[in-house]
Amino acid sequence: MEPTFEEQARLDKAKKKVKAIKGFYSHLAAYLIVNIVLIIMHTADLKEGENFWHWSTFSTAFFWGIGLLCHAFGVFGTDVFLGSDWEERKIKEYMDKKPESHSRWE
């Protein structure tokens, strides 16, 4: 039996999402490997008395990290940290909470 148009569309969407997630994890692996190698190379090249905690040591990781974060938001959406139903869960939590003593900060 052939899948219906709706099932085929859902399958195509799922495959596209899996491919995007796989691409993100490949990007993350490349980020980690390249930046670890760059930091090791920089450490090996330090002269006597030079400071390891210099901007040039971490600038590549910093700017690439910004790009990686944008990639993560593109793949997983902006709900990646709190979840899509975070607001509803928090509202329910506060509604279910018995009124004990209210501090002035609540």
PDB file as gemmi writes it, atoms N, CA and C in Angstrom:
CRYST1    1.000    1.000    1.000  90.00  90.00  90.00 P 1                      
ATOM      1  N   MET A   1       0.831  -1.176   0.000  1.00  0.00           N  
ATOM      2  CA  MET A   1       0.000   0.000   0.000  1.00  0.00           C  
ATOM      3  C   MET A   1       0.880   1.246   0.000  1.00  0.00           C  
ATOM      4  N   GLU A   2       0.586   2.146  -0.867  1.00  0.00           N  
ATOM      5  CA  GLU A   2       1.364   3.376  -0.988  1.00  0.00           C  
ATOM      6  C   GLU A   2       0.927   4.375   0.076  1.00  0.00           C  
ATOM      7  N   PRO A   3       1.900   5.164   0.574  1.00  0.00           N  
ATOM      8  CA  PRO A   3       1.528   6.169   1.576  1.00  0.00           C  
ATOM      9  C   PRO A   3       0.677   7.269   0.950  1.00  0.00           C  
ATOM     10  N   THR A   4      -0.209   7.819   1.750  1.00  0.00           N  
ATOM     11  CA  THR A   4      -1.040   8.914   1.265  1.00  0.00           C  
ATOM     12  C   THR A   4      -0.174  10.161   1.110  1.00  0.00           C  
ATOM     13  N   PHE A   5      -0.748  11.160   0.472  1.00  0.00           N  
ATOM     14  CA  PHE A   5      -0.020  12.413   0.267  1.00  0.00           C  
ATOM     15  C   PHE A   5       0.392  13.012   1.611  1.00  0.00           C  
ATOM     16  N   GLU A   6      -0.519  12.955   2.574  1.00  0.00           N  
ATOM     17  CA  GLU A   6      -0.250  13.514   3.901  1.00  0.00           C  
ATOM     18  C   GLU A   6       0.879  12.751   4.602  1.00  0.00           C  
ATOM     19  N   GLU A   7       0.830  11.432   4.530  1.00  0.00           N  
ATOM     20  CA  GLU A   7       1.884  10.613   5.143  1.00  0.00           C  
ATOM     21  C   GLU A   7       3.227  10.863   4.471  1.00  0.00           C  
ATOM     22  N   GLN A   8       3.216  10.996   3.146  1.00  0.00           N  
ATOM     23  CA  GLN A   8       4.451  11.256   2.408  1.00  0.00           C  
ATOM     24  C   GLN A   8       5.029  12.618   2.788  1.00  0.00           C  
ATOM     25  N   ALA A   9       4.159  13.603   2.947  1.00  0.00           N  
ATOM     26  CA  ALA A   9       4.618  14.939   3.348  1.00  0.00           C  
ATOM     27  C   ALA A   9       5.235  14.893   4.743  1.00  0.00           C  
ATOM     28  N   ARG A  10       4.606  14.154   5.665  1.00  0.00           N  
ATOM     29  CA  ARG A  10       5.154  14.019   7.018  1.00  0.00           C  
ATOM     30  C   ARG A  10       6.489  13.292   6.992  1.00  0.00           C  
ATOM     31  N   LEU A  11       6.600  12.261   6.158  1.00  0.00           N  
ATOM     32  CA  LEU A  11       7.848  11.513   6.035  1.00  0.00           C  
ATOM     33  C   LEU A  11       8.954  12.403   5.482  1.00  0.00           C  
ATOM     34  N   ASP A  12       8.636  13.177   4.452  1.00  0.00           N  
ATOM     35  CA  ASP A  12       9.629  14.093   3.868  1.00  0.00           C  
ATOM     36  C   ASP A  12      10.086  15.134   4.884  1.00  0.00           C  
ATOM     37  N   LYS A  13       9.136  15.657   5.653  1.00  0.00           N  
ATOM     38  CA  LYS A  13       9.469  16.648   6.676  1.00  0.00           C  
ATOM     39  C   LYS A  13      10.357  16.027   7.757  1.00  0.00           C  
ATOM     40  N   ALA A  14      10.048  14.808   8.168  1.00  0.00           N  
ATOM     41  CA  ALA A  14      10.848  14.123   9.190  1.00  0.00           C  
ATOM     42  C   ALA A  14      12.258  13.852   8.678  1.00  0.00           C  
ATOM     43  N   LYS A  15      12.375  13.424   7.419  1.00  0.00           N  
ATOM     44  CA  LYS A  15      13.701  13.173   6.841  1.00  0.00           C  
ATOM     45  C   LYS A  15      14.519  14.460   6.774  1.00  0.00           C  
ATOM     46  N   LYS A  16      13.865  15.560   6.407  1.00  0.00           N  
ATOM     47  CA  LYS A  16      14.550  16.853   6.328  1.00  0.00           C  
ATOM     48  C   LYS A  16      15.032  17.284   7.711  1.00  0.00           C  
ATOM     49  N   LYS A  17      14.204  17.065   8.736  1.00  0.00           N  
ATOM     50  CA  LYS A  17      14.577  17.429  10.105  1.00  0.00           C  
ATOM     51  C   LYS A  17      15.759  16.586  10.584  1.00  0.00           C  
ATOM     52  N   VAL A  18      15.731  15.287  10.314  1.00  0.00           N  
ATOM     53  CA  VAL A  18      16.832  14.398  10.711  1.00  0.00           C  
ATOM     54  C   VAL A  18      18.119  14.808  10.007  1.00  0.00           C  
ATOM     55  N   LYS A  19      18.022  15.166   8.729  1.00  0.00           N  
ATOM     56  CA  LYS A  19      19.202  15.611   7.984  1.00  0.00           C  
ATOM     57  C   LYS A  19      19.760  16.902   8.579  1.00  0.00           C  
ATOM     58  N   ALA A  20      18.880  17.818   8.984  1.00  0.00           N  
ATOM     59  CA  ALA A  20      19.320  19.077   9.598  1.00  0.00           C  
ATOM     60  C   ALA A  20      20.003  18.819  10.937  1.00  0.00           C  
ATOM     61  N   ILE A  21      19.450  17.917  11.733  1.00  0.00           N  
ATOM     62  CA  ILE A  21      20.054  17.581  13.030  1.00  0.00           C  
ATOM     63  C   ILE A  21      21.413  16.930  12.822  1.00  0.00           C  
ATOM     64  N   LYS A  22      21.492  16.029  11.852  1.00  0.00           N  
ATOM     65  CA  LYS A  22      22.769  15.378  11.544  1.00  0.00           C  
ATOM     66  C   LYS A  22      23.801  16.417  11.100  1.00  0.00           C  
ATOM     67  N   GLY A  23      23.382  17.376  10.292  1.00  0.00           N  
ATOM     68  CA  GLY A  23      24.279  18.444   9.859  1.00  0.00           C  
ATOM     69  C   GLY A  23      24.768  19.283  11.027  1.00  0.00           C  
ATOM     70  N   PHE A  24      23.874  19.558  11.983  1.00  0.00           N  
ATOM     71  CA  PHE A  24      24.283  20.326  13.158  1.00  0.00           C  
ATOM     72  C   PHE A  24      25.323  19.558  13.970  1.00  0.00           C  
ATOM     73  N   TYR A  25      25.090  18.268  14.192  1.00  0.00           N  
ATOM     74  CA  TYR A  25      26.046  17.484  14.984  1.00  0.00           C  
ATOM     75  C   TYR A  25      27.388  17.348  14.266  1.00  0.00           C  
ATOM     76  N   SER A  26      27.377  17.298  12.939  1.00  0.00           N  
ATOM     77  CA  SER A  26      28.635  17.300  12.184  1.00  0.00           C  
ATOM     78  C   SER A  26      29.354  18.634  12.379  1.00  0.00           C  
ATOM     79  N   HIS A  27      28.608  19.725  12.348  1.00  0.00           N  
ATOM     80  CA  HIS A  27      29.164  21.060  12.566  1.00  0.00           C  
ATOM     81  C   HIS A  27      29.748  21.155  13.979  1.00  0.00           C  
ATOM     82  N   LEU A  28      29.032  20.620  14.967  1.00  0.00           N  
ATOM     83  CA  LEU A  28      29.504  20.633  16.351  1.00  0.00           C  
ATOM     84  C   LEU A  28      30.791  19.827  16.495  1.00  0.00           C  
ATOM     85  N   ALA A  29      30.850  18.652  15.862  1.00  0.00           N  
ATOM     86  CA  ALA A  29      32.061  17.819  15.933  1.00  0.00           C  
ATOM     87  C   ALA A  29      33.247  18.545  15.301  1.00  0.00           C  
ATOM     88  N   ALA A  30      33.029  19.164  14.144  1.00  0.00           N  
ATOM     89  CA  ALA A  30      34.111  19.912  13.487  1.00  0.00           C  
ATOM     90  C   ALA A  30      34.566  21.071  14.366  1.00  0.00           C  
ATOM     91  N   TYR A  31      33.623  21.767  14.979  1.00  0.00           N  
ATOM     92  CA  TYR A  31      33.937  22.883  15.877  1.00  0.00           C  
ATOM     93  C   TYR A  31      34.839  22.414  17.021  1.00  0.00           C  
ATOM     94  N   LEU A  32      34.449  21.321  17.659  1.00  0.00           N  
ATOM     95  CA  LEU A  32      35.232  20.820  18.797  1.00  0.00           C  
ATOM     96  C   LEU A  32      36.623  20.365  18.368  1.00  0.00           C  
ATOM     97  N   ILE A  33      36.695  19.576  17.308  1.00  0.00           N  
ATOM     98  CA  ILE A  33      37.987  19.036  16.863  1.00  0.00           C  
ATOM     99  C   ILE A  33      38.928  20.158  16.438  1.00  0.00           C  
ATOM    100  N   VAL A  34      38.451  21.043  15.577  1.00  0.00           N  
ATOM    101  CA  VAL A  34      39.310  22.115  15.062  1.00  0.00           C  
ATOM    102  C   VAL A  34      39.766  23.039  16.185  1.00  0.00           C  
ATOM    103  N   ASN A  35      38.866  23.414  17.075  1.00  0.00           N  
ATOM    104  CA  ASN A  35      39.249  24.342  18.135  1.00  0.00           C  
ATOM    105  C   ASN A  35      40.164  23.701  19.165  1.00  0.00           C  
ATOM    106  N   ILE A  36      39.986  22.428  19.452  1.00  0.00           N  
ATOM    107  CA  ILE A  36      40.919  21.735  20.351  1.00  0.00           C  
ATOM    108  C   ILE A  36      42.307  21.698  19.725  1.00  0.00           C  
ATOM    109  N   VAL A  37      42.373  21.376  18.432  1.00  0.00           N  
ATOM    110  CA  VAL A  37      43.667  21.343  17.741  1.00  0.00           C  
ATOM    111  C   VAL A  37      44.304  22.735  17.734  1.00  0.00           C  
ATOM    112  N   LEU A  38      43.514  23.772  17.450  1.00  0.00           N  
ATOM    113  CA  LEU A  38      44.060  25.133  17.441  1.00  0.00           C  
ATOM    114  C   LEU A  38      44.586  25.545  18.819  1.00  0.00           C  
ATOM    115  N   ILE A  39      43.878  25.194  19.866  1.00  0.00           N  
ATOM    116  CA  ILE A  39      44.325  25.544  21.219  1.00  0.00           C  
ATOM    117  C   ILE A  39      45.587  24.774  21.581  1.00  0.00           C  
ATOM    118  N   ILE A  40      45.656  23.506  21.196  1.00  0.00           N  
ATOM    119  CA  ILE A  40      46.872  22.716  21.449  1.00  0.00           C  
ATOM    120  C   ILE A  40      48.051  23.311  20.688  1.00  0.00           C  
ATOM    121  N   MET A  41      47.830  23.675  19.421  1.00  0.00           N  
ATOM    122  CA  MET A  41      48.907  24.274  18.628  1.00  0.00           C  
ATOM    123  C   MET A  41      49.359  25.601  19.236  1.00  0.00           C  
ATOM    124  N   HIS A  42      48.403  26.395  19.689  1.00  0.00           N  
ATOM    125  CA  HIS A  42      48.756  27.675  20.306  1.00  0.00           C  
ATOM    126  C   HIS A  42      49.543  27.446  21.600  1.00  0.00           C  
ATOM    127  N   THR A  43      49.140  26.458  22.376  1.00  0.00           N  
ATOM    128  CA  THR A  43      49.839  26.142  23.623  1.00  0.00           C  
ATOM    129  C   THR A  43      51.260  25.674  23.342  1.00  0.00           C  
ATOM    130  N   ALA A  44      51.426  24.861  22.319  1.00  0.00           N  
ATOM    131  CA  ALA A  44      52.759  24.357  21.978  1.00  0.00           C  
ATOM    132  C   ALA A  44      53.664  25.473  21.468  1.00  0.00           C  
ATOM    133  N   ASP A  45      53.077  26.520  20.924  1.00  0.00           N  
ATOM    134  CA  ASP A  45      53.842  27.620  20.338  1.00  0.00           C  
ATOM    135  C   ASP A  45      54.119  28.759  21.328  1.00  0.00           C  
ATOM    136  N   LEU A  46      53.661  28.618  22.560  1.00  0.00           N  
ATOM    137  CA  LEU A  46      53.871  29.683  23.552  1.00  0.00           C  
ATOM    138  C   LEU A  46      55.346  29.833  23.890  1.00  0.00           C  
ATOM    139  N   LYS A  47      55.760  31.060  23.984  1.00  0.00           N  
ATOM    140  CA  LYS A  47      57.133  31.369  24.401  1.00  0.00           C  
ATOM    141  C   LYS A  47      57.166  31.453  25.928  1.00  0.00           C  
ATOM    142  N   GLU A  48      58.341  31.430  26.466  1.00  0.00           N  
ATOM    143  CA  GLU A  48      58.520  31.535  27.921  1.00  0.00           C  
ATOM    144  C   GLU A  48      57.907  32.842  28.426  1.00  0.00           C  
ATOM    145  N   GLY A  49      57.031  32.741  29.400  1.00  0.00           N  
ATOM    146  CA  GLY A  49      56.415  33.918  29.996  1.00  0.00           C  
ATOM    147  C   GLY A  49      55.207  34.454  29.254  1.00  0.00           C  
ATOM    148  N   GLU A  50      54.854  33.865  28.105  1.00  0.00           N  
ATOM    149  CA  GLU A  50      53.675  34.313  27.364  1.00  0.00           C  
ATOM    150  C   GLU A  50      52.416  33.822  28.064  1.00  0.00           C  
ATOM    151  N   ASN A  51      51.376  34.614  27.962  1.00  0.00           N  
ATOM    152  CA  ASN A  51      50.123  34.296  28.622  1.00  0.00           C  
ATOM    153  C   ASN A  51      49.248  33.423  27.720  1.00  0.00           C  
ATOM    154  N   PHE A  52      48.765  32.308  28.267  1.00  0.00           N  
ATOM    155  CA  PHE A  52      47.865  31.418  27.534  1.00  0.00           C  
ATOM    156  C   PHE A  52      46.507  32.083  27.330  1.00  0.00           C  
ATOM    157  N   TRP A  53      46.043  32.837  28.304  1.00  0.00           N  
ATOM    158  CA  TRP A  53      44.712  33.437  28.273  1.00  0.00           C  
ATOM    159  C   TRP A  53      44.707  34.725  27.453  1.00  0.00           C  
ATOM    160  N   HIS A  54      45.102  34.617  26.219  1.00  0.00           N  
ATOM    161  CA  HIS A  54      45.125  35.757  25.312  1.00  0.00           C  
ATOM    162  C   HIS A  54      43.944  35.632  24.356  1.00  0.00           C  
ATOM    163  N   TRP A  55      43.441  36.774  23.888  1.00  0.00           N  
ATOM    164  CA  TRP A  55      42.290  36.785  22.990  1.00  0.00           C  
ATOM    165  C   TRP A  55      42.515  35.936  21.744  1.00  0.00           C  
ATOM    166  N   SER A  56      43.712  35.960  21.212  1.00  0.00           N  
ATOM    167  CA  SER A  56      43.983  35.221  19.977  1.00  0.00           C  
ATOM    168  C   SER A  56      43.851  33.711  20.169  1.00  0.00           C  
ATOM    169  N   THR A  57      43.988  33.250  21.402  1.00  0.00           N  
ATOM    170  CA  THR A  57      43.844  31.819  21.666  1.00  0.00           C  
ATOM    171  C   THR A  57      42.409  31.364  21.448  1.00  0.00           C  
ATOM    172  N   PHE A  58      41.460  32.192  21.808  1.00  0.00           N  
ATOM    173  CA  PHE A  58      40.061  31.770  21.824  1.00  0.00           C  
ATOM    174  C   PHE A  58      39.165  32.509  20.835  1.00  0.00           C  
ATOM    175  N   SER A  59      39.706  33.413  20.037  1.00  0.00           N  
ATOM    176  CA  SER A  59      38.860  34.208  19.143  1.00  0.00           C  
ATOM    177  C   SER A  59      38.158  33.347  18.092  1.00  0.00           C  
ATOM    178  N   THR A  60      38.852  32.363  17.541  1.00  0.00           N  
ATOM    179  CA  THR A  60      38.222  31.490  16.547  1.00  0.00           C  
ATOM    180  C   THR A  60      37.065  30.727  17.173  1.00  0.00           C  
ATOM    181  N   ALA A  61      37.299  30.167  18.352  1.00  0.00           N  
ATOM    182  CA  ALA A  61      36.244  29.420  19.043  1.00  0.00           C  
ATOM    183  C   ALA A  61      35.060  30.330  19.377  1.00  0.00           C  
ATOM    184  N   PHE A  62      35.347  31.560  19.761  1.00  0.00           N  
ATOM    185  CA  PHE A  62      34.284  32.502  20.124  1.00  0.00           C  
ATOM    186  C   PHE A  62      33.386  32.821  18.929  1.00  0.00           C  
ATOM    187  N   PHE A  63      33.988  33.266  17.831  1.00  0.00           N  
ATOM    188  CA  PHE A  63      33.182  33.668  16.679  1.00  0.00           C  
ATOM    189  C   PHE A  63      32.522  32.469  15.994  1.00  0.00           C  
ATOM    190  N   TRP A  64      33.225  31.363  15.912  1.00  0.00           N  
ATOM    191  CA  TRP A  64      32.629  30.156  15.340  1.00  0.00           C  
ATOM    192  C   TRP A  64      31.507  29.668  16.257  1.00  0.00           C  
ATOM    193  N   GLY A  65      31.684  29.838  17.558  1.00  0.00           N  
ATOM    194  CA  GLY A  65      30.647  29.461  18.519  1.00  0.00           C  
ATOM    195  C   GLY A  65      29.366  30.252  18.320  1.00  0.00           C  
ATOM    196  N   ILE A  66      29.493  31.526  17.968  1.00  0.00           N  
ATOM    197  CA  ILE A  66      28.308  32.334  17.666  1.00  0.00           C  
ATOM    198  C   ILE A  66      27.589  31.753  16.448  1.00  0.00           C  
ATOM    199  N   GLY A  67      28.356  31.390  15.420  1.00  0.00           N  
ATOM    200  CA  GLY A  67      27.762  30.762  14.240  1.00  0.00           C  
ATOM    201  C   GLY A  67      27.120  29.427  14.569  1.00  0.00           C  
ATOM    202  N   LEU A  68      27.763  28.660  15.435  1.00  0.00           N  
ATOM    203  CA  LEU A  68      27.224  27.362  15.847  1.00  0.00           C  
ATOM    204  C   LEU A  68      25.924  27.540  16.626  1.00  0.00           C  
ATOM    205  N   LEU A  69      25.868  28.549  17.468  1.00  0.00           N  
ATOM    206  CA  LEU A  69      24.651  28.840  18.223  1.00  0.00           C  
ATOM    207  C   LEU A  69      23.508  29.220  17.281  1.00  0.00           C  
ATOM    208  N   CYS A  70      23.806  30.016  16.268  1.00  0.00           N  
ATOM    209  CA  CYS A  70      22.793  30.363  15.260  1.00  0.00           C  
ATOM    210  C   CYS A  70      22.325  29.120  14.512  1.00  0.00           C  
ATOM    211  N   HIS A  71      23.253  28.235  14.197  1.00  0.00           N  
ATOM    212  CA  HIS A  71      22.906  26.980  13.531  1.00  0.00           C  
ATOM    213  C   HIS A  71      21.979  26.155  14.427  1.00  0.00           C  
ATOM    214  N   ALA A  72      22.287  26.094  15.729  1.00  0.00           N  
ATOM    215  CA  ALA A  72      21.453  25.341  16.671  1.00  0.00           C  
ATOM    216  C   ALA A  72      20.039  25.915  16.724  1.00  0.00           C  
ATOM    217  N   PHE A  73      19.922  27.248  16.768  1.00  0.00           N  
ATOM    218  CA  PHE A  73      18.598  27.867  16.780  1.00  0.00           C  
ATOM    219  C   PHE A  73      17.852  27.589  15.483  1.00  0.00           C  
ATOM    220  N   GLY A  74      18.578  27.541  14.368  1.00  0.00           N  
ATOM    221  CA  GLY A  74      17.949  27.242  13.093  1.00  0.00           C  
ATOM    222  C   GLY A  74      17.431  25.815  13.015  1.00  0.00           C  
ATOM    223  N   VAL A  75      18.148  24.896  13.628  1.00  0.00           N  
ATOM    224  CA  VAL A  75      17.757  23.484  13.579  1.00  0.00           C  
ATOM    225  C   VAL A  75      16.714  23.157  14.643  1.00  0.00           C  
ATOM    226  N   PHE A  76      16.972  23.562  15.876  1.00  0.00           N  
ATOM    227  CA  PHE A  76      16.115  23.169  16.990  1.00  0.00           C  
ATOM    228  C   PHE A  76      15.076  24.220  17.353  1.00  0.00           C  
ATOM    229  N   GLY A  77      15.194  25.408  16.826  1.00  0.00           N  
ATOM    230  CA  GLY A  77      14.278  26.483  17.166  1.00  0.00           C  
ATOM    231  C   GLY A  77      14.740  27.206  18.415  1.00  0.00           C  
ATOM    232  N   THR A  78      14.017  28.253  18.755  1.00  0.00           N  
ATOM    233  CA  THR A  78      14.402  29.047  19.922  1.00  0.00           C  
ATOM    234  C   THR A  78      13.902  28.431  21.219  1.00  0.00           C  
ATOM    235  N   ASP A  79      13.098  27.373  21.135  1.00  0.00           N  
ATOM    236  CA  ASP A  79      12.575  26.726  22.335  1.00  0.00           C  
ATOM    237  C   ASP A  79      13.518  25.661  22.870  1.00  0.00           C  
ATOM    238  N   VAL A  80      14.737  25.609  22.371  1.00  0.00           N  
ATOM    239  CA  VAL A  80      15.646  24.522  22.707  1.00  0.00           C  
ATOM    240  C   VAL A  80      15.988  24.477  24.197  1.00  0.00           C  
ATOM    241  N   PHE A  81      16.020  25.615  24.868  1.00  0.00           N  
ATOM    242  CA  PHE A  81      16.430  25.628  26.267  1.00  0.00           C  
ATOM    243  C   PHE A  81      15.253  25.459  27.224  1.00  0.00           C  
ATOM    244  N   LEU A  82      14.159  26.146  26.959  1.00  0.00           N  
ATOM    245  CA  LEU A  82      13.032  26.109  27.882  1.00  0.00           C  
ATOM    246  C   LEU A  82      11.927  25.166  27.425  1.00  0.00           C  
ATOM    247  N   GLY A  83      11.926  24.780  26.198  1.00  0.00           N  
ATOM    248  CA  GLY A  83      10.885  23.905  25.678  1.00  0.00           C  
ATOM    249  C   GLY A  83       9.705  24.718  25.175  1.00  0.00           C  
ATOM    250  N   SER A  84       8.926  24.126  24.306  1.00  0.00           N  
ATOM    251  CA  SER A  84       7.832  24.865  23.677  1.00  0.00           C  
ATOM    252  C   SER A  84       6.682  25.123  24.643  1.00  0.00           C  
ATOM    253  N   ASP A  85       6.510  24.290  25.652  1.00  0.00           N  
ATOM    254  CA  ASP A  85       5.392  24.475  26.576  1.00  0.00           C  
ATOM    255  C   ASP A  85       5.849  24.996  27.937  1.00  0.00           C  
ATOM    256  N   TRP A  86       7.004  25.615  27.992  1.00  0.00           N  
ATOM    257  CA  TRP A  86       7.552  26.091  29.257  1.00  0.00           C  
ATOM    258  C   TRP A  86       6.632  27.111  29.926  1.00  0.00           C  
ATOM    259  N   GLU A  87       6.121  28.057  29.157  1.00  0.00           N  
ATOM    260  CA  GLU A  87       5.261  29.088  29.742  1.00  0.00           C  
ATOM    261  C   GLU A  87       4.014  28.476  30.360  1.00  0.00           C  
ATOM    262  N   GLU A  88       3.382  27.547  29.656  1.00  0.00           N  
ATOM    263  CA  GLU A  88       2.172  26.914  30.177  1.00  0.00           C  
ATOM    264  C   GLU A  88       2.466  26.136  31.457  1.00  0.00           C  
ATOM    265  N   ARG A  89       3.594  25.421  31.476  1.00  0.00           N  
ATOM    266  CA  ARG A  89       3.956  24.656  32.676  1.00  0.00           C  
ATOM    267  C   ARG A  89       4.207  25.579  33.861  1.00  0.00           C  
ATOM    268  N   LYS A  90       4.893  26.702  33.621  1.00  0.00           N  
ATOM    269  CA  LYS A  90       5.181  27.646  34.701  1.00  0.00           C  
ATOM    270  C   LYS A  90       3.893  28.281  35.229  1.00  0.00           C  
ATOM    271  N   ILE A  91       2.991  28.657  34.340  1.00  0.00           N  
ATOM    272  CA  ILE A  91       1.719  29.241  34.757  1.00  0.00           C  
ATOM    273  C   ILE A  91       0.950  28.247  35.607  1.00  0.00           C  
ATOM    274  N   LYS A  92       0.894  26.989  35.152  1.00  0.00           N  
ATOM    275  CA  LYS A  92       0.195  25.945  35.917  1.00  0.00           C  
ATOM    276  C   LYS A  92       0.853  25.750  37.274  1.00  0.00           C  
ATOM    277  N   GLU A  93       2.180  25.766  37.315  1.00  0.00           N  
ATOM    278  CA  GLU A  93       2.900  25.599  38.579  1.00  0.00           C  
ATOM    279  C   GLU A  93       2.521  26.696  39.568  1.00  0.00           C  
ATOM    280  N   TYR A  94       2.472  27.943  39.096  1.00  0.00           N  
ATOM    281  CA  TYR A  94       2.122  29.050  39.986  1.00  0.00           C  
ATOM    282  C   TYR A  94       0.641  29.038  40.360  1.00  0.00           C  
ATOM    283  N   MET A  95      -0.205  28.582  39.454  1.00  0.00           N  
ATOM    284  CA  MET A  95      -1.631  28.502  39.762  1.00  0.00           C  
ATOM    285  C   MET A  95      -1.913  27.408  40.789  1.00  0.00           C  
ATOM    286  N   ASP A  96      -1.173  26.293  40.711  1.00  0.00           N  
ATOM    287  CA  ASP A  96      -1.373  25.178  41.637  1.00  0.00           C  
ATOM    288  C   ASP A  96      -0.740  25.423  42.998  1.00  0.00           C  
ATOM    289  N   LYS A  97       0.136  26.382  43.065  1.00  0.00           N  
ATOM    290  CA  LYS A  97       0.843  26.683  44.307  1.00  0.00           C  
ATOM    291  C   LYS A  97      -0.131  27.279  45.319  1.00  0.00           C  
ATOM    292  N   LYS A  98      -0.108  26.743  46.536  1.00  0.00           N  
ATOM    293  CA  LYS A  98      -0.964  27.268  47.588  1.00  0.00           C  
ATOM    294  C   LYS A  98      -0.416  28.609  48.057  1.00  0.00           C  
ATOM    295  N   PRO A  99      -1.297  29.558  48.284  1.00  0.00           N  
ATOM    296  CA  PRO A  99      -0.809  30.865  48.745  1.00  0.00           C  
ATOM    297  C   PRO A  99      -0.297  30.777  50.182  1.00  0.00           C  
ATOM    298  N   GLU A 100       0.994  30.695  50.314  1.00  0.00           N  
ATOM    299  CA  GLU A 100       1.608  30.603  51.639  1.00  0.00           C  
ATOM    300  C   GLU A 100       1.899  32.016  52.112  1.00  0.00           C  
ATOM    301  N   SER A 101       3.131  32.351  52.139  1.00  0.00           N  
ATOM    302  CA  SER A 101       3.489  33.722  52.489  1.00  0.00           C  
ATOM    303  C   SER A 101       4.113  34.350  51.255  1.00  0.00           C  
ATOM    304  N   HIS A 102       3.591  35.447  50.864  1.00  0.00           N  
ATOM    305  CA  HIS A 102       4.114  36.124  49.678  1.00  0.00           C  
ATOM    306  C   HIS A 102       5.197  37.105  50.089  1.00  0.00           C  
ATOM    307  N   SER A 103       6.315  36.939  49.492  1.00  0.00           N  
ATOM    308  CA  SER A 103       7.361  37.923  49.731  1.00  0.00           C  
ATOM    309  C   SER A 103       7.133  39.077  48.770  1.00  0.00           C  
ATOM    310  N   ARG A 104       7.777  40.147  48.996  1.00  0.00           N  
ATOM    311  CA  ARG A 104       7.554  41.290  48.125  1.00  0.00           C  
ATOM    312  C   ARG A 104       8.231  41.104  46.775  1.00  0.00           C  
ATOM    313  N   TRP A 105       9.042  40.068  46.610  1.00  0.00           N  
ATOM    314  CA  TRP A 105       9.745  39.837  45.348  1.00  0.00           C  
ATOM    315  C   TRP A 105       8.983  38.888  44.442  1.00  0.00           C  
ATOM    316  N   GLU A 106       7.879  38.323  44.879  1.00  0.00           N  
ATOM    317  CA  GLU A 106       7.130  37.387  44.052  1.00  0.00           C  
ATOM    318  C   GLU A 106       6.076  38.070  43.251  1.00  0.00           C  
TER     319      GLU A 106                                                      
END                                                                             
